């Protein structure tokens, strides 16, 4: 039986906290119903370091932070510093540490993600990547399992995170039944949820690129034409896109085409009309692009 501690700090997202507890408890109930050993012993703590046992698994639910300044405020608070120390101690004691959303910043602050791949919320990734350059944030991943550290995307990814841990410690049958009973999806990528415009607004060059692409969607254009139009080089644009979005210039354009097409479809446009409006001569090409986005460009990461 694995000793699980869920760290429930004030201000954490209640849904993320609840998902952490509910998946563990559901896994235990399923194991009992199947006459299998109960996989988890669950303890919840609201004060870092107050657990009487060294956990095998420390769960850090998502913080209620929507931007980098909120993350910084939490990290600099006495409770945030205490949480970082508790995470460091658990990791040093051999515990697997798992978190999602802005909670991943606590793991990064503890230094346990240095040199590792990690996931976090798509809208926080650029800021966290600048603050923690030794962490290899994967732009579109829902879950990154890097052995002793398991990280997830935005707050609702806590469900996928807990399913991944259930699979590791309780087996495929119990993990699958947990997903079925709780109606949790095993999503593969954050890519369908990423808003290019929301991220581009913080970077003047990328905001110009976003606006120019949207103004020219109905025609074919080259990446060099895009770079010239916004007064930069292809190399500089590619570097800025990689740093901010973790994607190539062509993927940047594809994402914008998909966003615009999806918006038109939601407004009632026919599929062929939406395809032509965003520059596809063949509607099936748009269908393939949307299919790739829905499935996720990337497979789940495990290193």
C-alpha positions as CSV (number, residue, x, y, z in Angstrom):
1,X,0.0,0.0,0.0
2,X,1.4,3.4,-1.0
3,X,1.3,6.2,1.5
4,X,-0.2,9.2,-0.3
5,X,-0.2,12.8,1.1
6,X,-2.3,15.5,-0.6
7,X,-1.0,18.9,0.2
8,X,-4.1,21.2,0.5
9,X,-2.8,24.7,0.8
10,X,-5.2,27.6,1.3
11,X,-6.1,29.1,-2.1
12,X,-5.6,25.9,-4.1
13,X,-8.2,25.2,-6.7
14,X,-10.9,23.2,-5.0
15,X,-11.6,21.1,-8.0
16,X,-8.0,20.1,-8.3
17,X,-7.9,19.2,-4.6
18,X,-11.2,17.2,-4.9
19,X,-10.0,15.3,-8.0
20,X,-6.9,14.3,-6.1
21,X,-8.9,12.8,-3.2
22,X,-11.7,11.4,-5.3
23,X,-9.6,9.4,-7.7
24,X,-7.6,7.9,-4.8
25,X,-10.7,7.0,-2.9
26,X,-12.4,5.6,-6.0
27,X,-9.4,3.4,-6.8
28,X,-9.5,2.0,-3.2
29,X,-13.2,1.2,-3.4
30,X,-12.8,-0.5,-6.8
31,X,-9.9,-2.5,-5.4
32,X,-12.0,-3.7,-2.5
33,X,-14.9,-4.6,-4.8
34,X,-12.5,-6.6,-7.0
35,X,-11.1,-8.3,-3.8
36,X,-7.7,-6.9,-4.6
37,X,-5.3,-5.2,-2.1
38,X,-6.2,-1.6,-1.4
39,X,-3.5,0.4,-3.3
40,X,-3.4,3.7,-1.3
41,X,-3.4,5.0,2.3
42,X,-4.6,8.6,1.9
43,X,-3.7,11.6,4.2
44,X,-4.5,15.2,3.6
45,X,-2.5,18.0,5.2
46,X,-3.0,21.8,5.2
47,X,0.3,22.7,6.8
48,X,3.5,21.7,4.9
49,X,5.6,19.2,6.8
50,X,2.8,18.3,9.3
51,X,2.4,14.7,8.1
52,X,3.7,12.2,10.6
53,X,4.9,9.8,7.9
54,X,7.2,10.1,4.9
55,X,4.9,9.7,1.9
56,X,5.6,7.4,-1.0
57,X,3.6,9.8,-3.2
58,X,3.1,13.6,-2.5
59,X,0.3,15.2,-4.5
60,X,0.4,19.0,-4.9
61,X,-2.9,20.2,-6.4
62,X,-3.1,23.2,-8.7
63,X,-2.7,26.7,-7.2
64,X,-5.4,29.3,-7.9
65,X,-3.0,31.5,-9.9
66,X,-3.9,32.7,-13.4
67,X,-0.7,34.6,-14.2
68,X,3.0,34.8,-13.4
69,X,2.5,37.6,-10.7
70,X,0.1,35.4,-8.8
71,X,2.6,32.5,-8.9
72,X,5.4,34.8,-7.7
73,X,3.3,36.0,-4.8
74,X,2.6,32.5,-3.7
75,X,6.2,31.4,-3.9
76,X,7.3,34.4,-1.9
77,X,4.8,33.8,0.9
78,X,5.7,32.0,4.1
79,X,3.3,29.2,3.3
80,X,4.7,28.9,-0.2
81,X,8.3,28.7,1.1
82,X,7.2,26.1,3.6
83,X,5.6,24.1,0.8
84,X,8.8,24.2,-1.2
85,X,10.8,22.9,1.7
86,X,8.3,20.1,2.3
87,X,8.4,19.1,-1.4
88,X,12.2,19.1,-1.3
89,X,12.2,16.9,1.8
90,X,9.7,14.4,0.4
91,X,11.6,14.2,-2.8
92,X,14.9,13.6,-1.0
93,X,13.2,10.9,1.0
94,X,12.4,9.0,-2.2
95,X,8.7,10.1,-2.7
96,X,7.2,10.6,-6.1
97,X,6.0,14.2,-6.3
98,X,3.1,15.1,-8.6
99,X,1.5,18.4,-9.5
100,X,-0.4,20.2,-12.2
101,X,-1.2,23.8,-13.3
102,X,0.6,26.5,-11.3
103,X,1.4,24.0,-8.6
104,X,4.2,22.8,-10.9
105,X,6.0,26.1,-10.0
106,X,6.4,24.8,-6.4
107,X,8.2,21.7,-7.7
108,X,10.4,23.9,-10.0
109,X,11.2,26.3,-7.1
110,X,12.3,23.2,-5.1
111,X,14.8,22.4,-7.8
112,X,13.5,18.9,-8.4
113,X,12.5,19.6,-12.0
114,X,16.0,20.8,-13.1
115,X,17.1,18.9,-16.1
116,X,13.7,17.2,-16.4
117,X,10.8,17.5,-18.8
118,X,7.6,18.9,-17.3
119,X,4.1,20.0,-18.1
120,X,2.2,23.1,-16.8
121,X,-0.7,25.2,-17.9
122,X,-0.3,26.5,-21.5
123,X,-0.8,30.1,-20.4
124,X,1.8,29.9,-17.6
125,X,4.5,27.9,-19.6
126,X,6.3,30.9,-21.1
127,X,6.7,32.7,-17.8
128,X,7.7,29.6,-15.9
129,X,10.1,28.7,-18.7
130,X,11.8,32.1,-18.2
131,X,11.9,31.7,-14.4
132,X,13.2,28.1,-14.5
133,X,15.4,27.8,-17.6
134,X,16.8,24.4,-16.4
135,X,13.3,22.9,-16.7
136,X,12.4,21.5,-20.1
137,X,8.7,22.5,-20.3
138,X,6.8,20.6,-23.0
139,X,4.5,23.1,-24.6
140,X,1.4,21.0,-25.3
141,X,1.6,18.0,-23.0
142,X,-1.3,17.2,-20.7
143,X,0.9,14.8,-18.6
144,X,4.7,14.4,-18.4
145,X,5.8,11.3,-16.4
146,X,9.5,11.8,-15.6
147,X,9.9,9.0,-13.1
148,X,10.1,10.6,-9.6
149,X,8.3,13.8,-10.9
150,X,4.9,13.7,-12.6
151,X,3.4,17.0,-13.9
152,X,0.3,18.0,-15.6
153,X,-1.3,20.9,-17.5
154,X,-4.1,23.2,-16.4
155,X,-6.2,22.5,-13.3
156,X,-8.6,20.0,-14.9
157,X,-5.5,18.0,-15.9
158,X,-5.4,16.9,-12.3
159,X,-7.8,14.1,-13.3
160,X,-5.4,12.8,-16.0
161,X,-2.5,13.2,-13.5
162,X,-4.3,11.1,-10.9
163,X,-5.3,8.4,-13.5
164,X,-1.6,8.2,-14.6
165,X,-0.6,7.6,-10.9
166,X,-3.4,5.1,-10.4
167,X,-2.2,3.2,-13.5
168,X,1.3,3.1,-12.1
169,X,0.5,1.9,-8.6
170,X,-2.9,0.1,-9.0
171,X,-2.7,-1.3,-12.5
172,X,-4.6,-0.9,-15.7
173,X,-7.9,-2.5,-14.6
174,X,-8.4,-0.2,-11.7
175,X,-7.3,2.9,-13.6
176,X,-9.6,2.1,-16.4
177,X,-12.6,1.6,-14.1
178,X,-11.7,4.9,-12.2
179,X,-11.9,6.7,-15.6
180,X,-15.2,5.1,-16.4
181,X,-16.9,5.7,-13.0
182,X,-15.7,9.3,-12.8
183,X,-16.1,10.1,-16.5
184,X,-12.5,11.2,-16.8
185,X,-11.0,11.5,-20.2
186,X,-7.4,10.4,-21.0
187,X,-6.6,13.6,-23.1
188,X,-3.3,13.5,-24.9
189,X,-2.5,17.2,-25.5
190,X,-3.3,20.8,-24.5
191,X,-2.9,21.9,-28.1
192,X,-6.7,22.1,-28.8
193,X,-7.2,24.4,-25.9
194,X,-4.3,26.8,-26.5
195,X,-5.3,30.3,-27.6
196,X,-2.6,31.8,-29.8
197,X,-3.9,35.4,-29.4
198,X,-3.9,35.1,-25.6
199,X,-0.3,34.2,-25.5
200,X,0.9,36.4,-28.3
201,X,-0.5,39.6,-26.7
202,X,2.5,39.6,-24.2
203,X,5.0,39.7,-27.0
204,X,4.8,42.7,-29.4
205,X,6.4,40.8,-32.3
206,X,4.2,37.8,-32.0
207,X,1.1,40.0,-31.6
208,X,2.0,41.6,-35.0
209,X,2.5,38.1,-36.5
210,X,-0.8,36.9,-35.2
211,X,-2.7,39.9,-36.6
212,X,-0.9,39.7,-40.0
213,X,-1.7,36.0,-40.4
214,X,-5.3,36.5,-39.5
215,X,-5.6,39.4,-42.0
216,X,-4.1,37.1,-44.8
217,X,-5.7,33.8,-44.1
218,X,-7.6,33.6,-47.3
219,X,-4.4,33.4,-49.5
220,X,-1.3,31.3,-49.6
221,X,1.9,33.0,-48.2
222,X,5.4,31.9,-47.3
223,X,7.0,32.1,-43.9
224,X,9.6,34.6,-45.4
225,X,6.7,36.9,-46.5
226,X,5.3,36.8,-43.0
227,X,8.6,37.6,-41.4
228,X,9.2,40.5,-43.9
229,X,5.8,41.9,-43.3
230,X,6.4,42.3,-39.5
231,X,9.9,43.6,-39.9
232,X,12.0,40.6,-38.7
233,X,13.8,37.6,-40.0
234,X,12.5,34.0,-40.3
235,X,15.1,32.9,-37.7
236,X,14.1,35.5,-35.1
237,X,10.4,34.7,-35.6
238,X,11.0,31.0,-35.3
239,X,13.1,31.5,-32.2
240,X,10.4,33.7,-30.5
241,X,7.7,31.2,-31.4
242,X,9.7,28.3,-30.0
243,X,10.4,30.1,-26.8
244,X,6.8,31.3,-26.3
245,X,4.6,28.5,-27.8
246,X,7.1,25.7,-28.2
247,X,6.0,25.3,-31.9
248,X,7.4,26.1,-35.4
249,X,6.3,28.9,-37.6
250,X,4.2,26.6,-39.8
251,X,2.4,25.2,-36.7
252,X,1.7,28.7,-35.6
253,X,0.0,29.5,-38.8
254,X,-1.9,26.1,-38.8
255,X,-3.1,26.8,-35.2
256,X,-4.5,30.2,-36.3
257,X,-6.2,28.7,-39.3
258,X,-7.8,26.1,-37.1
259,X,-8.9,28.7,-34.5
260,X,-10.5,30.9,-37.2
261,X,-12.2,28.0,-38.9
262,X,-13.6,26.7,-35.6
263,X,-14.9,30.1,-34.8
264,X,-16.7,30.3,-38.1
265,X,-18.1,26.8,-37.7
266,X,-19.4,27.7,-34.3
267,X,-21.2,30.7,-35.8
268,X,-23.0,28.4,-38.3
269,X,-20.8,28.5,-41.4
270,X,-20.8,25.4,-43.6
271,X,-17.6,23.4,-43.4
272,X,-16.5,24.2,-47.0
273,X,-17.2,27.9,-46.3
274,X,-15.0,27.9,-43.2
275,X,-12.2,26.0,-45.1
276,X,-12.1,28.5,-48.0
277,X,-12.2,31.4,-45.6
278,X,-9.0,30.3,-43.9
279,X,-7.1,29.5,-47.0
280,X,-7.8,25.8,-47.7
281,X,-8.7,25.0,-51.3
282,X,-9.7,21.5,-50.3
283,X,-12.0,21.2,-47.2
284,X,-10.6,17.8,-46.4
285,X,-7.3,19.5,-45.6
286,X,-9.0,21.5,-42.9
287,X,-10.7,18.3,-41.6
288,X,-7.4,16.6,-41.3
289,X,-5.9,19.6,-39.4
290,X,-8.7,19.7,-37.0
291,X,-8.5,16.0,-36.5
292,X,-4.8,16.2,-35.6
293,X,-5.5,19.0,-33.2
294,X,-8.3,17.2,-31.5
295,X,-6.2,14.0,-31.1
296,X,-3.2,16.1,-30.0
297,X,-0.1,16.7,-32.2
298,X,2.0,14.9,-29.6
299,X,1.8,11.6,-27.9
300,X,1.9,11.4,-24.1
301,X,5.5,12.0,-22.8
302,X,7.3,9.6,-20.6
303,X,11.0,9.8,-20.2
